[in-house]
């Protein structure tokens, strides 16, 4: 009975659930660090004002694809972008005042 109460109301989790949660938190942390770098790379291009206007005209799905295809989500020294960075970057860029 104690185990049922512990899992149901006590916040206990299995090892697999804990591992999954820690991986999700780690992925989120990586995206939160890399997305602002992506935004800086986007803003450093010479035509960033025009590209930003173009980006803001797109749907959120298209914005992620636009940033990904533009290469701004790829970090220096890397060959490909980390999953989620382009979406986070587009969010930063389109929410700026």
N, CA, C and O atoms as a CHARMM CRD file, in Angstrom:
* protein
*
  388
    1    1 UNK  N      0.81700  -1.19300   0.00000 PROA 1      0.00000
    2    1 UNK  CA     0.00000   0.00000   0.00000 PROA 1      0.00000
    3    1 UNK  C      0.86900   1.26800   0.00000 PROA 1      0.00000
    4    1 UNK  O      0.54700   2.24700  -0.67300 PROA 1      0.00000
    5    2 UNK  N      1.95700   1.23800   0.75100 PROA 2      0.00000
    6    2 UNK  CA     2.84600   2.39500   0.81800 PROA 2      0.00000
    7    2 UNK  C      3.40800   2.73100  -0.56500 PROA 2      0.00000
    8    2 UNK  O      3.53800   3.90300  -0.91900 PROA 2      0.00000
    9    3 UNK  N      3.74000   1.70200  -1.34200 PROA 3      0.00000
   10    3 UNK  CA     4.28200   1.93300  -2.68100 PROA 3      0.00000
   11    3 UNK  C      3.25900   2.60800  -3.57700 PROA 3      0.00000
   12    3 UNK  O      3.61100   3.49400  -4.35600 PROA 3      0.00000
   13    4 UNK  N      2.00900   2.20900  -3.48300 PROA 4      0.00000
   14    4 UNK  CA     0.95700   2.83000  -4.29200 PROA 4      0.00000
   15    4 UNK  C      0.82900   4.30100  -3.93800 PROA 4      0.00000
   16    4 UNK  O      0.74300   5.15200  -4.82300 PROA 4      0.00000
   17    5 UNK  N      0.81700   4.60000  -2.66300 PROA 5      0.00000
   18    5 UNK  CA     0.70900   5.99100  -2.20500 PROA 5      0.00000
   19    5 UNK  C      1.94900   6.77200  -2.64100 PROA 5      0.00000
   20    5 UNK  O      1.83800   7.91800  -3.07600 PROA 5      0.00000
   21    6 UNK  N      3.11900   6.16300  -2.52900 PROA 6      0.00000
   22    6 UNK  CA     4.35800   6.84000  -2.91400 PROA 6      0.00000
   23    6 UNK  C      4.40200   7.20800  -4.37700 PROA 6      0.00000
   24    6 UNK  O      4.78700   8.32400  -4.72700 PROA 6      0.00000
   25    7 UNK  N      4.01300   6.28300  -5.23900 PROA 7      0.00000
   26    7 UNK  CA     4.02600   6.57300  -6.67300 PROA 7      0.00000
   27    7 UNK  C      2.88400   7.49700  -7.08000 PROA 7      0.00000
   28    7 UNK  O      3.06800   8.36600  -7.93300 PROA 7      0.00000
   29    8 UNK  N      1.72500   7.32500  -6.49100 PROA 8      0.00000
   30    8 UNK  CA     0.55600   8.11400  -6.87500 PROA 8      0.00000
   31    8 UNK  C      0.63800   9.54600  -6.35700 PROA 8      0.00000
   32    8 UNK  O      0.37200  10.49000  -7.10000 PROA 8      0.00000
   33    9 UNK  N      1.00100   9.71100  -5.09600 PROA 9      0.00000
   34    9 UNK  CA     0.95600  11.05300  -4.51100 PROA 9      0.00000
   35    9 UNK  C      2.30200  11.55000  -3.99700 PROA 9      0.00000
   36    9 UNK  O      2.47800  12.74600  -3.76900 PROA 9      0.00000
   37   10 UNK  N      3.24000  10.64800  -3.81700 PROA 10     0.00000
   38   10 UNK  CA     4.51600  11.03100  -3.21900 PROA 10     0.00000
   39   10 UNK  C      5.54700  11.54200  -4.19800 PROA 10     0.00000
   40   10 UNK  O      6.60700  12.01600  -3.78800 PROA 10     0.00000
   41   11 UNK  N      5.25800  11.45500  -5.48600 PROA 11     0.00000
   42   11 UNK  CA     6.19600  11.94600  -6.48600 PROA 11     0.00000
   43   11 UNK  C      7.29100  10.96300  -6.83400 PROA 11     0.00000
   44   11 UNK  O      8.25900  11.33100  -7.49900 PROA 11     0.00000
   45   12 UNK  N      7.16000   9.71500  -6.39700 PROA 12     0.00000
   46   12 UNK  CA     8.16300   8.71500  -6.74000 PROA 12     0.00000
   47   12 UNK  C      8.09700   8.42100  -8.23100 PROA 12     0.00000
   48   12 UNK  O      7.02400   8.46500  -8.83300 PROA 12     0.00000
   49   13 UNK  N      9.23400   8.12600  -8.81800 PROA 13     0.00000
   50   13 UNK  CA     9.27700   7.75900 -10.23300 PROA 13     0.00000
   51   13 UNK  C     10.20700   6.56400 -10.40900 PROA 13     0.00000
   52   13 UNK  O     11.04400   6.28500  -9.54900 PROA 13     0.00000
   53   14 UNK  N     10.05700   5.87000 -11.51500 PROA 14     0.00000
   54   14 UNK  CA    10.94500   4.75500 -11.82700 PROA 14     0.00000
   55   14 UNK  C     12.24900   5.30900 -12.39800 PROA 14     0.00000
   56   14 UNK  O     12.33700   6.48200 -12.75800 PROA 14     0.00000
   57   15 UNK  N     13.24300   4.45600 -12.47100 PROA 15     0.00000
   58   15 UNK  CA    14.52500   4.86300 -13.04000 PROA 15     0.00000
   59   15 UNK  C     14.39700   5.32000 -14.47700 PROA 15     0.00000
   60   15 UNK  O     15.03700   6.29100 -14.88200 PROA 15     0.00000
   61   16 UNK  N     13.57300   4.62700 -15.25500 PROA 16     0.00000
   62   16 UNK  CA    13.37500   5.00000 -16.66300 PROA 16     0.00000
   63   16 UNK  C     12.72200   6.36800 -16.78700 PROA 16     0.00000
   64   16 UNK  O     13.09600   7.16500 -17.64800 PROA 16     0.00000
   65   17 UNK  N     11.75100   6.63800 -15.93000 PROA 17     0.00000
   66   17 UNK  CA    11.08200   7.94100 -15.95400 PROA 17     0.00000
   67   17 UNK  C     12.04900   9.04800 -15.55800 PROA 17     0.00000
   68   17 UNK  O     12.04600  10.12400 -16.15700 PROA 17     0.00000
   69   18 UNK  N     12.86700   8.78800 -14.56000 PROA 18     0.00000
   70   18 UNK  CA    13.85800   9.77600 -14.12100 PROA 18     0.00000
   71   18 UNK  C     14.87400  10.04900 -15.22600 PROA 18     0.00000
   72   18 UNK  O     15.25100  11.19900 -15.45300 PROA 18     0.00000
   73   19 UNK  N     15.32000   8.99500 -15.91300 PROA 19     0.00000
   74   19 UNK  CA    16.26700   9.15600 -17.01300 PROA 19     0.00000
   75   19 UNK  C     15.65500   9.97200 -18.14000 PROA 19     0.00000
   76   19 UNK  O     16.30200  10.86900 -18.68100 PROA 19     0.00000
   77   20 UNK  N     14.43100   9.67100 -18.49100 PROA 20     0.00000
   78   20 UNK  CA    13.74000  10.40900 -19.54800 PROA 20     0.00000
   79   20 UNK  C     13.60600  11.88400 -19.18000 PROA 20     0.00000
   80   20 UNK  O     13.83100  12.75800 -20.01700 PROA 20     0.00000
   81   21 UNK  N     13.24500  12.15800 -17.94600 PROA 21     0.00000
   82   21 UNK  CA    13.09500  13.54100 -17.49400 PROA 21     0.00000
   83   21 UNK  C     14.43300  14.27000 -17.52900 PROA 21     0.00000
   84   21 UNK  O     14.49000  15.43200 -17.93000 PROA 21     0.00000
   85   22 UNK  N     15.50400  13.60800 -17.11700 PROA 22     0.00000
   86   22 UNK  CA    16.81800  14.25900 -17.11500 PROA 22     0.00000
   87   22 UNK  C     17.29600  14.53600 -18.53900 PROA 22     0.00000
   88   22 UNK  O     17.92000  15.56700 -18.78800 PROA 22     0.00000
   89   23 UNK  N     17.01200  13.62800 -19.47700 PROA 23     0.00000
   90   23 UNK  CA    17.38300  13.85200 -20.87100 PROA 23     0.00000
   91   23 UNK  C     16.60500  15.02100 -21.46500 PROA 23     0.00000
   92   23 UNK  O     17.15900  15.82100 -22.22000 PROA 23     0.00000
   93   24 UNK  N     15.32500  15.12000 -21.12600 PROA 24     0.00000
   94   24 UNK  CA    14.51100  16.23600 -21.60400 PROA 24     0.00000
   95   24 UNK  C     15.04200  17.55900 -21.06800 PROA 24     0.00000
   96   24 UNK  O     15.13400  18.54000 -21.80600 PROA 24     0.00000
   97   25 UNK  N     15.39000  17.58700 -19.78900 PROA 25     0.00000
   98   25 UNK  CA    15.93300  18.81200 -19.19600 PROA 25     0.00000
   99   25 UNK  C     17.27400  19.18000 -19.82100 PROA 25     0.00000
  100   25 UNK  O     17.54800  20.35900 -20.04600 PROA 25     0.00000
  101   26 UNK  N     18.10700  18.19100 -20.10200 PROA 26     0.00000
  102   26 UNK  CA    19.40200  18.45100 -20.72600 PROA 26     0.00000
  103   26 UNK  C     19.22200  19.00200 -22.13600 PROA 26     0.00000
  104   26 UNK  O     19.89900  19.95600 -22.51700 PROA 26     0.00000
  105   27 UNK  N     18.31800  18.41200 -22.91100 PROA 27     0.00000
  106   27 UNK  CA    18.05300  18.90000 -24.26800 PROA 27     0.00000
  107   27 UNK  C     17.55400  20.33900 -24.23100 PROA 27     0.00000
  108   27 UNK  O     17.97900  21.16800 -25.03500 PROA 27     0.00000
  109   28 UNK  N     16.66000  20.63000 -23.30800 PROA 28     0.00000
  110   28 UNK  CA    16.12100  21.98500 -23.16500 PROA 28     0.00000
  111   28 UNK  C     17.22500  22.96600 -22.80000 PROA 28     0.00000
  112   28 UNK  O     17.27100  24.07600 -23.32900 PROA 28     0.00000
  113   29 UNK  N     18.11100  22.56500 -21.90200 PROA 29     0.00000
  114   29 UNK  CA    19.21500  23.43300 -21.48600 PROA 29     0.00000
  115   29 UNK  C     20.14200  23.73900 -22.66300 PROA 29     0.00000
  116   29 UNK  O     20.57900  24.87800 -22.83000 PROA 29     0.00000
  117   30 UNK  N     20.44000  22.73700 -23.46900 PROA 30     0.00000
  118   30 UNK  CA    21.31400  22.93900 -24.62900 PROA 30     0.00000
  119   30 UNK  C     20.67000  23.92000 -25.60900 PROA 30     0.00000
  120   30 UNK  O     21.33300  24.83800 -26.09200 PROA 30     0.00000
  121   31 UNK  N     19.40300  23.73400 -25.90000 PROA 31     0.00000
  122   31 UNK  CA    18.69600  24.63900 -26.81600 PROA 31     0.00000
  123   31 UNK  C     18.66700  26.05600 -26.24300 PROA 31     0.00000
  124   31 UNK  O     18.84100  27.02600 -26.98000 PROA 31     0.00000
  125   32 UNK  N     18.44700  26.17800 -24.93300 PROA 32     0.00000
  126   32 UNK  CA    18.40200  27.50500 -24.30600 PROA 32     0.00000
  127   32 UNK  C     19.74200  28.22800 -24.37700 PROA 32     0.00000
  128   32 UNK  O     19.77800  29.45800 -24.36200 PROA 32     0.00000
  129   33 UNK  N     20.83200  27.49100 -24.45400 PROA 33     0.00000
  130   33 UNK  CA    22.15700  28.09600 -24.58200 PROA 33     0.00000
  131   33 UNK  C     22.47600  28.41500 -26.04000 PROA 33     0.00000
  132   33 UNK  O     23.05000  29.46400 -26.33000 PROA 33     0.00000
  133   34 UNK  N     22.11300  27.52700 -26.95500 PROA 34     0.00000
  134   34 UNK  CA    22.50100  27.69200 -28.35700 PROA 34     0.00000
  135   34 UNK  C     21.58100  28.61000 -29.16500 PROA 34     0.00000
  136   34 UNK  O     22.03900  29.25900 -30.10600 PROA 34     0.00000
  137   35 UNK  N     20.31400  28.67500 -28.82200 PROA 35     0.00000
  138   35 UNK  CA    19.37700  29.50200 -29.59900 PROA 35     0.00000
  139   35 UNK  C     19.78500  30.98100 -29.61800 PROA 35     0.00000
  140   35 UNK  O     19.70200  31.60300 -30.67700 PROA 35     0.00000
  141   36 UNK  N     20.22200  31.57500 -28.49500 PROA 36     0.00000
  142   36 UNK  CA    20.66700  32.97300 -28.56700 PROA 36     0.00000
  143   36 UNK  C     21.90300  33.16300 -29.45600 PROA 36     0.00000
  144   36 UNK  O     22.05300  34.21300 -30.08200 PROA 36     0.00000
  145   37 UNK  N     22.78500  32.16300 -29.51800 PROA 37     0.00000
  146   37 UNK  CA    23.94600  32.24800 -30.40600 PROA 37     0.00000
  147   37 UNK  C     23.47800  32.24600 -31.85400 PROA 37     0.00000
  148   37 UNK  O     24.00100  32.98700 -32.68700 PROA 37     0.00000
  149   38 UNK  N     22.49500  31.41300 -32.14400 PROA 38     0.00000
  150   38 UNK  CA    21.89200  31.38200 -33.47700 PROA 38     0.00000
  151   38 UNK  C     21.33700  32.75800 -33.84100 PROA 38     0.00000
  152   38 UNK  O     21.53500  33.24300 -34.95500 PROA 38     0.00000
  153   39 UNK  N     20.64400  33.37700 -32.89600 PROA 39     0.00000
  154   39 UNK  CA    20.05700  34.69400 -33.15500 PROA 39     0.00000
  155   39 UNK  C     21.14000  35.73000 -33.44800 PROA 39     0.00000
  156   39 UNK  O     20.96500  36.58400 -34.31700 PROA 39     0.00000
  157   40 UNK  N     22.24900  35.65600 -32.73100 PROA 40     0.00000
  158   40 UNK  CA    23.36900  36.57500 -32.99200 PROA 40     0.00000
  159   40 UNK  C     23.92500  36.33400 -34.38600 PROA 40     0.00000
  160   40 UNK  O     24.19900  37.28600 -35.11700 PROA 40     0.00000
  161   41 UNK  N     24.09300  35.06600 -34.76300 PROA 41     0.00000
  162   41 UNK  CA    24.60200  34.74400 -36.10600 PROA 41     0.00000
  163   41 UNK  C     23.65000  35.27100 -37.17800 PROA 41     0.00000
  164   41 UNK  O     24.09200  35.77000 -38.21300 PROA 41     0.00000
  165   42 UNK  N     22.35700  35.16200 -36.93200 PROA 42     0.00000
  166   42 UNK  CA    21.36500  35.67200 -37.87500 PROA 42     0.00000
  167   42 UNK  C     21.51300  37.19200 -38.03000 PROA 42     0.00000
  168   42 UNK  O     21.52900  37.71200 -39.14600 PROA 42     0.00000
  169   43 UNK  N     21.62100  37.89600 -36.89300 PROA 43     0.00000
  170   43 UNK  CA    21.69000  39.36200 -36.91000 PROA 43     0.00000
  171   43 UNK  C     22.98500  39.89300 -37.50300 PROA 43     0.00000
  172   43 UNK  O     23.03300  41.05000 -37.92300 PROA 43     0.00000
  173   44 UNK  N     24.04300  39.07900 -37.54900 PROA 44     0.00000
  174   44 UNK  CA    25.33100  39.52800 -38.06700 PROA 44     0.00000
  175   44 UNK  C     25.40000  39.55800 -39.58500 PROA 44     0.00000
  176   44 UNK  O     26.35000  40.11300 -40.13700 PROA 44     0.00000
  177   45 UNK  N     24.43700  38.98800 -40.26800 PROA 45     0.00000
  178   45 UNK  CA    24.46800  39.02100 -41.72400 PROA 45     0.00000
  179   45 UNK  C     24.14200  40.43900 -42.20000 PROA 45     0.00000
  180   45 UNK  O     23.43100  41.18000 -41.52100 PROA 45     0.00000
  181   46 UNK  N     24.65600  40.80100 -43.34400 PROA 46     0.00000
  182   46 UNK  CA    24.49800  42.17600 -43.82500 PROA 46     0.00000
  183   46 UNK  C     23.05200  42.53800 -44.14600 PROA 46     0.00000
  184   46 UNK  O     22.66700  43.70000 -44.02100 PROA 46     0.00000
  185   47 UNK  N     22.25500  41.57200 -44.55100 PROA 47     0.00000
  186   47 UNK  CA    20.85800  41.84800 -44.89900 PROA 47     0.00000
  187   47 UNK  C     19.88800  41.34200 -43.82700 PROA 47     0.00000
  188   47 UNK  O     18.78400  40.89600 -44.14000 PROA 47     0.00000
  189   48 UNK  N     20.30500  41.41600 -42.57400 PROA 48     0.00000
  190   48 UNK  CA    19.50400  40.84500 -41.48700 PROA 48     0.00000
  191   48 UNK  C     18.13800  41.52600 -41.33800 PROA 48     0.00000
  192   48 UNK  O     17.16600  40.86600 -40.97000 PROA 48     0.00000
  193   49 UNK  N     18.04600  42.81400 -41.61300 PROA 49     0.00000
  194   49 UNK  CA    16.76200  43.50400 -41.49300 PROA 49     0.00000
  195   49 UNK  C     15.75900  42.94900 -42.49600 PROA 49     0.00000
  196   49 UNK  O     14.60400  42.70100 -42.15200 PROA 49     0.00000
  197   50 UNK  N     16.19500  42.75700 -43.72200 PROA 50     0.00000
  198   50 UNK  CA    15.31300  42.20200 -44.75300 PROA 50     0.00000
  199   50 UNK  C     14.97500  40.74300 -44.45100 PROA 50     0.00000
  200   50 UNK  O     13.83400  40.31900 -44.63600 PROA 50     0.00000
  201   51 UNK  N     15.95900  39.97700 -43.98700 PROA 51     0.00000
  202   51 UNK  CA    15.71900  38.56700 -43.65400 PROA 51     0.00000
  203   51 UNK  C     14.76500  38.44500 -42.47100 PROA 51     0.00000
  204   51 UNK  O     13.93400  37.53700 -42.43900 PROA 51     0.00000
  205   52 UNK  N     14.87400  39.35000 -41.49700 PROA 52     0.00000
  206   52 UNK  CA    13.97700  39.32200 -40.35400 PROA 52     0.00000
  207   52 UNK  C     12.54800  39.62600 -40.78100 PROA 52     0.00000
  208   52 UNK  O     11.61100  38.98800 -40.30200 PROA 52     0.00000
  209   53 UNK  N     12.37300  40.57800 -41.66400 PROA 53     0.00000
  210   53 UNK  CA    11.03700  40.88000 -42.18000 PROA 53     0.00000
  211   53 UNK  C     10.46400  39.66300 -42.90700 PROA 53     0.00000
  212   53 UNK  O      9.28400  39.34300 -42.76700 PROA 53     0.00000
  213   54 UNK  N     11.30900  38.99600 -43.67800 PROA 54     0.00000
  214   54 UNK  CA    10.89500  37.78700 -44.39700 PROA 54     0.00000
  215   54 UNK  C     10.51800  36.68300 -43.40700 PROA 54     0.00000
  216   54 UNK  O      9.51500  35.99300 -43.59100 PROA 54     0.00000
  217   55 UNK  N     11.31500  36.52300 -42.37400 PROA 55     0.00000
  218   55 UNK  CA    11.06400  35.51200 -41.35000 PROA 55     0.00000
  219   55 UNK  C      9.72400  35.73300 -40.65800 PROA 55     0.00000
  220   55 UNK  O      8.97500  34.78400 -40.42500 PROA 55     0.00000
  221   56 UNK  N      9.43100  36.97200 -40.33600 PROA 56     0.00000
  222   56 UNK  CA     8.20300  37.28900 -39.59200 PROA 56     0.00000
  223   56 UNK  C      6.94600  37.05800 -40.41700 PROA 56     0.00000
  224   56 UNK  O      5.85400  36.94600 -39.85900 PROA 56     0.00000
  225   57 UNK  N      7.08200  36.98600 -41.73200 PROA 57     0.00000
  226   57 UNK  CA     5.93800  36.73700 -42.61100 PROA 57     0.00000
  227   57 UNK  C      5.54900  35.26300 -42.67000 PROA 57     0.00000
  228   57 UNK  O      4.47000  34.92100 -43.15300 PROA 57     0.00000
  229   58 UNK  N      6.42100  34.39700 -42.18200 PROA 58     0.00000
  230   58 UNK  CA     6.21500  32.95400 -42.29800 PROA 58     0.00000
  231   58 UNK  C      5.46100  32.38600 -41.09900 PROA 58     0.00000
  232   58 UNK  O      5.41700  33.00100 -40.03300 PROA 58     0.00000
  233   59 UNK  N      4.86900  31.20600 -41.28400 PROA 59     0.00000
  234   59 UNK  CA     4.26100  30.48000 -40.16300 PROA 59     0.00000
  235   59 UNK  C      5.38500  29.96800 -39.26300 PROA 59     0.00000
  236   59 UNK  O      6.54400  29.94800 -39.67600 PROA 59     0.00000
  237   60 UNK  N      5.05700  29.55700 -38.04900 PROA 60     0.00000
  238   60 UNK  CA     6.10000  29.11100 -37.12300 PROA 60     0.00000
  239   60 UNK  C      6.87000  27.91000 -37.68200 PROA 60     0.00000
  240   60 UNK  O      8.08800  27.83200 -37.52500 PROA 60     0.00000
  241   61 UNK  N      6.17400  26.98100 -38.32900 PROA 61     0.00000
  242   61 UNK  CA     6.85900  25.83400 -38.93900 PROA 61     0.00000
  243   61 UNK  C      7.81500  26.30800 -40.02600 PROA 61     0.00000
  244   61 UNK  O      8.95300  25.84400 -40.10600 PROA 61     0.00000
  245   62 UNK  N      7.35400  27.22800 -40.85700 PROA 62     0.00000
  246   62 UNK  CA     8.19300  27.73500 -41.93800 PROA 62     0.00000
  247   62 UNK  C      9.36800  28.55600 -41.39200 PROA 62     0.00000
  248   62 UNK  O     10.45100  28.56100 -41.97800 PROA 62     0.00000
  249   63 UNK  N      9.14700  29.25000 -40.26400 PROA 63     0.00000
  250   63 UNK  CA    10.22800  30.01400 -39.64500 PROA 63     0.00000
  251   63 UNK  C     11.36300  29.09600 -39.21400 PROA 63     0.00000
  252   63 UNK  O     12.53600  29.39500 -39.44100 PROA 63     0.00000
  253   64 UNK  N     11.00600  27.97600 -38.59000 PROA 64     0.00000
  254   64 UNK  CA    12.01800  27.01600 -38.15600 PROA 64     0.00000
  255   64 UNK  C     12.80000  26.50400 -39.35500 PROA 64     0.00000
  256   64 UNK  O     14.02700  26.41900 -39.30700 PROA 64     0.00000
  257   65 UNK  N     12.11000  26.16800 -40.41300 PROA 65     0.00000
  258   65 UNK  CA    12.75500  25.66500 -41.63300 PROA 65     0.00000
  259   65 UNK  C     13.64600  26.74800 -42.25800 PROA 65     0.00000
  260   65 UNK  O     14.74000  26.44500 -42.73300 PROA 65     0.00000
  261   66 UNK  N     13.19200  27.99300 -42.26100 PROA 66     0.00000
  262   66 UNK  CA    13.93700  29.12700 -42.81000 PROA 66     0.00000
  263   66 UNK  C     15.26500  29.30100 -42.06500 PROA 66     0.00000
  264   66 UNK  O     16.31600  29.45900 -42.68600 PROA 66     0.00000
  265   67 UNK  N     15.20600  29.27100 -40.74500 PROA 67     0.00000
  266   67 UNK  CA    16.42100  29.42700 -39.93200 PROA 67     0.00000
  267   67 UNK  C     17.34300  28.23100 -40.13300 PROA 67     0.00000
  268   67 UNK  O     18.55500  28.39300 -40.27000 PROA 67     0.00000
  269   68 UNK  N     16.77900  27.05800 -40.15000 PROA 68     0.00000
  270   68 UNK  CA    17.57400  25.84000 -40.34300 PROA 68     0.00000
  271   68 UNK  C     18.27100  25.85800 -41.69800 PROA 68     0.00000
  272   68 UNK  O     19.46900  25.59300 -41.78800 PROA 68     0.00000
  273   69 UNK  N     17.52700  26.16800 -42.74200 PROA 69     0.00000
  274   69 UNK  CA    18.09600  26.18100 -44.09400 PROA 69     0.00000
  275   69 UNK  C     19.08800  27.32500 -44.29200 PROA 69     0.00000
  276   69 UNK  O     19.99300  27.22800 -45.12100 PROA 69     0.00000
  277   70 UNK  N     18.91800  28.41500 -43.52900 PROA 70     0.00000
  278   70 UNK  CA    19.86000  29.53100 -43.61400 PROA 70     0.00000
  279   70 UNK  C     21.20600  29.22000 -42.98600 PROA 70     0.00000
  280   70 UNK  O     22.18900  29.92000 -43.22900 PROA 70     0.00000
  281   71 UNK  N     21.24700  28.16500 -42.17400 PROA 71     0.00000
  282   71 UNK  CA    22.50100  27.76200 -41.56300 PROA 71     0.00000
  283   71 UNK  C     22.84200  28.46600 -40.26300 PROA 71     0.00000
  284   71 UNK  O     23.89300  28.20100 -39.67800 PROA 71     0.00000
  285   72 UNK  N     21.97700  29.35700 -39.79900 PROA 72     0.00000
  286   72 UNK  CA    22.27200  30.13400 -38.59100 PROA 72     0.00000
  287   72 UNK  C     22.21600  29.28300 -37.32700 PROA 72     0.00000
  288   72 UNK  O     22.82300  29.64500 -36.31900 PROA 72     0.00000
  289   73 UNK  N     21.50600  28.16800 -37.35900 PROA 73     0.00000
  290   73 UNK  CA    21.39500  27.29400 -36.18800 PROA 73     0.00000
  291   73 UNK  C     22.59100  26.36000 -36.04800 PROA 73     0.00000
  292   73 UNK  O     22.71200  25.65800 -35.04300 PROA 73     0.00000
  293   74 UNK  N     23.46200  26.34300 -37.02600 PROA 74     0.00000
  294   74 UNK  CA    24.67500  25.52000 -36.95500 PROA 74     0.00000
  295   74 UNK  C     25.73000  26.32100 -36.19600 PROA 74     0.00000
  296   74 UNK  O     26.07200  27.44100 -36.57500 PROA 74     0.00000
  297   75 UNK  N     26.23100  25.73500 -35.13600 PROA 75     0.00000
  298   75 UNK  CA    27.21500  26.41300 -34.30800 PROA 75     0.00000
  299   75 UNK  C     28.60000  26.32000 -34.93300 PROA 75     0.00000
  300   75 UNK  O     28.91500  25.35200 -35.62600 PROA 75     0.00000
  301   76 UNK  N     29.43100  27.34000 -34.68200 PROA 76     0.00000
  302   76 UNK  CA    30.80100  27.30200 -35.20100 PROA 76     0.00000
  303   76 UNK  C     31.50300  26.00500 -34.78300 PROA 76     0.00000
  304   76 UNK  O     31.45800  25.61100 -33.61800 PROA 76     0.00000
  305   77 UNK  N     32.13200  25.36800 -35.72100 PROA 77     0.00000
  306   77 UNK  CA    32.82300  24.11700 -35.46200 PROA 77     0.00000
  307   77 UNK  C     31.95800  22.87900 -35.61800 PROA 77     0.00000
  308   77 UNK  O     32.45900  21.75800 -35.52400 PROA 77     0.00000
  309   78 UNK  N     30.66400  23.06800 -35.85700 PROA 78     0.00000
  310   78 UNK  CA    29.74400  21.94300 -36.02900 PROA 78     0.00000
  311   78 UNK  C     29.37500  21.80400 -37.49700 PROA 78     0.00000
  312   78 UNK  O     29.51000  22.74200 -38.28200 PROA 78     0.00000
  313   79 UNK  N     28.91200  20.62400 -37.84600 PROA 79     0.00000
  314   79 UNK  CA    28.49100  20.38500 -39.21900 PROA 79     0.00000
  315   79 UNK  C     26.98300  20.41900 -39.37400 PROA 79     0.00000
  316   79 UNK  O     26.47100  20.58400 -40.48200 PROA 79     0.00000
  317   80 UNK  N     26.26400  20.26300 -38.26000 PROA 80     0.00000
  318   80 UNK  CA    24.80700  20.29900 -38.32600 PROA 80     0.00000
  319   80 UNK  C     24.25500  20.92400 -37.05000 PROA 80     0.00000
  320   80 UNK  O     24.93600  21.00400 -36.02800 PROA 80     0.00000
  321   81 UNK  N     23.01300  21.36200 -37.13800 PROA 81     0.00000
  322   81 UNK  CA    22.36800  22.01700 -36.00400 PROA 81     0.00000
  323   81 UNK  C     21.85700  20.98800 -35.00700 PROA 81     0.00000
  324   81 UNK  O     21.50300  19.86800 -35.37700 PROA 81     0.00000
  325   82 UNK  N     21.82200  21.37300 -33.76500 PROA 82     0.00000
  326   82 UNK  CA    21.22300  20.56600 -32.70900 PROA 82     0.00000
  327   82 UNK  C     19.70600  20.70700 -32.83500 PROA 82     0.00000
  328   82 UNK  O     19.19600  21.80300 -33.06700 PROA 82     0.00000
  329   83 UNK  N     18.98800  19.58800 -32.67900 PROA 83     0.00000
  330   83 UNK  CA    17.52500  19.62300 -32.75900 PROA 83     0.00000
  331   83 UNK  C     16.95600  20.66800 -31.80000 PROA 83     0.00000
  332   83 UNK  O     17.34200  20.73500 -30.63300 PROA 83     0.00000
  333   84 UNK  N     16.04900  21.46600 -32.30600 PROA 84     0.00000
  334   84 UNK  CA    15.35800  22.44400 -31.48400 PROA 84     0.00000
  335   84 UNK  C     15.95900  23.83200 -31.50900 PROA 84     0.00000
  336   84 UNK  O     15.29300  24.79500 -31.12800 PROA 84     0.00000
  337   85 UNK  N     17.20300  23.96300 -31.94700 PROA 85     0.00000
  338   85 UNK  CA    17.86400  25.27200 -31.93200 PROA 85     0.00000
  339   85 UNK  C     17.21700  26.22300 -32.93100 PROA 85     0.00000
  340   85 UNK  O     16.99100  27.39000 -32.60900 PROA 85     0.00000
  341   86 UNK  N     16.91700  25.75300 -34.12600 PROA 86     0.00000
  342   86 UNK  CA    16.30600  26.62600 -35.13200 PROA 86     0.00000
  343   86 UNK  C     14.95200  27.15000 -34.65800 PROA 86     0.00000
  344   86 UNK  O     14.62700  28.31800 -34.87200 PROA 86     0.00000
  345   87 UNK  N     14.17100  26.29500 -34.01900 PROA 87     0.00000
  346   87 UNK  CA    12.86700  26.72100 -33.50700 PROA 87     0.00000
  347   87 UNK  C     13.03800  27.75100 -32.40200 PROA 87     0.00000
  348   87 UNK  O     12.33700  28.76300 -32.38400 PROA 87     0.00000
  349   88 UNK  N     13.95700  27.50600 -31.48600 PROA 88     0.00000
  350   88 UNK  CA    14.21700  28.46000 -30.40800 PROA 88     0.00000
  351   88 UNK  C     14.74600  29.77900 -30.93800 PROA 88     0.00000
  352   88 UNK  O     14.37900  30.85000 -30.45500 PROA 88     0.00000
  353   89 UNK  N     15.60600  29.68900 -31.92900 PROA 89     0.00000
  354   89 UNK  CA    16.18500  30.88500 -32.55100 PROA 89     0.00000
  355   89 UNK  C     15.10300  31.72200 -33.23600 PROA 89     0.00000
  356   89 UNK  O     15.05600  32.94200 -33.07700 PROA 89     0.00000
  357   90 UNK  N     14.24100  31.05500 -33.99400 PROA 90     0.00000
  358   90 UNK  CA    13.13600  31.76700 -34.65800 PROA 90     0.00000
  359   90 UNK  C     12.25100  32.43300 -33.62800 PROA 90     0.00000
  360   90 UNK  O     11.78100  33.55100 -33.84300 PROA 90     0.00000
  361   91 UNK  N     12.01700  31.76600 -32.51600 PROA 91     0.00000
  362   91 UNK  CA    11.21500  32.35900 -31.45000 PROA 91     0.00000
  363   91 UNK  C     11.84500  33.62100 -30.88000 PROA 91     0.00000
  364   91 UNK  O     11.16000  34.61500 -30.63700 PROA 91     0.00000
  365   92 UNK  N     13.15100  33.57300 -30.66900 PROA 92     0.00000
  366   92 UNK  CA    13.86200  34.75300 -30.16300 PROA 92     0.00000
  367   92 UNK  C     13.76600  35.89400 -31.16200 PROA 92     0.00000
  368   92 UNK  O     13.43800  37.02200 -30.79400 PROA 92     0.00000
  369   93 UNK  N     14.05000  35.60700 -32.41400 PROA 93     0.00000
  370   93 UNK  CA    14.07800  36.64700 -33.44400 PROA 93     0.00000
  371   93 UNK  C     12.72100  37.29100 -33.67600 PROA 93     0.00000
  372   93 UNK  O     12.63200  38.50200 -33.88100 PROA 93     0.00000
  373   94 UNK  N     11.67300  36.49200 -33.64600 PROA 94     0.00000
  374   94 UNK  CA    10.34300  37.04500 -33.93500 PROA 94     0.00000
  375   94 UNK  C      9.70100  37.69100 -32.71900 PROA 94     0.00000
  376   94 UNK  O      8.70500  38.40200 -32.85300 PROA 94     0.00000
  377   95 UNK  N     10.25300  37.45700 -31.53700 PROA 95     0.00000
  378   95 UNK  CA     9.67000  38.07900 -30.35000 PROA 95     0.00000
  379   95 UNK  C     10.39100  39.35800 -29.96200 PROA 95     0.00000
  380   95 UNK  O      9.91200  40.09200 -29.09700 PROA 95     0.00000
  381   96 UNK  N     11.52800  39.64300 -30.57900 PROA 96     0.00000
  382   96 UNK  CA    12.26100  40.87300 -30.27200 PROA 96     0.00000
  383   96 UNK  C     11.44000  42.08700 -30.67000 PROA 96     0.00000
  384   96 UNK  O     10.72200  42.08800 -31.67000 PROA 96     0.00000
  385   97 UNK  N     11.57100  43.09800 -29.86900 PROA 97     0.00000
  386   97 UNK  CA    10.84500  44.34500 -30.15000 PROA 97     0.00000
  387   97 UNK  C     11.55400  45.17300 -31.17600 PROA 97     0.00000
  388   97 UNK  O     11.08200  46.25400 -31.53000 PROA 97     0.00000
